[in-house]
Amino acid sequence: MNEFNLDELNLLLSVFEKAGISTDQSAEGEMLQRLKAAQETRQELDSMDFDDCLGGACKL
């Protein structure tokens, strides 16, 4: 399965917000929670400077 990029995740979260979906126990709420977690992970990955990892300076 293809992963969503940060722009796509932000767009999906915007759609959920416009629809008034909250992070409750409904199927929609659970999907919103999963999308928010994916967005946080993607933001972290996108902000990493992998050039800093050259020569074993960090572990992924």
N, C-alpha and C positions, 0 to 999 in steps of 0.2 A: 504494500500500500504506500502511496506517496504521502509524504509529510507536508503539512501546510507551512508556508513561509510566514514570517512575522506579519507582513501586510495582510495576508489572507486570514490569519488568526484574529488580527485586530478588526477586520471587516466582519467576521462571524460574530465576534463579541458585540460589535455595534448593532448587528441585527437582533441579537438576543436582548440587548438593552432596549431597543426600540419596541420590541414585542412585549416588554415588561416581564420577562422571565426572571425569576429569582432563583437563588441557589437552595431550593428546598428539596424535598425527597421525591419529587416527580421525576419522570424520565427526562424532561427538559431541563430541570434543575441540576440533575446529575451530569447531563451533557455539558451544561454551562460550567460546572466545576472542573470537568475534564479539560475543556477548552482553556479555562483560565490557567490551569496548571501547565498545559502545553505552551501557552503564551509566555509564562514566566520562564520556562526552560529555554524556549527559543530566544527570548531576550538575552538571557545569560550567555547562551552560545554565541549569539551574534555580537555581543560586546567583548568577547574574548579576543585577545591578540595572540594568535597562534605563533607569531614570530618570536614571542617571548619563550616559547617551548623548545626552541632549537637547542640542541646539545643536551637534552634531558633536563632542562631547568624546571619543568613541571610535568606532572603526570595527568593524563586524561583518563 
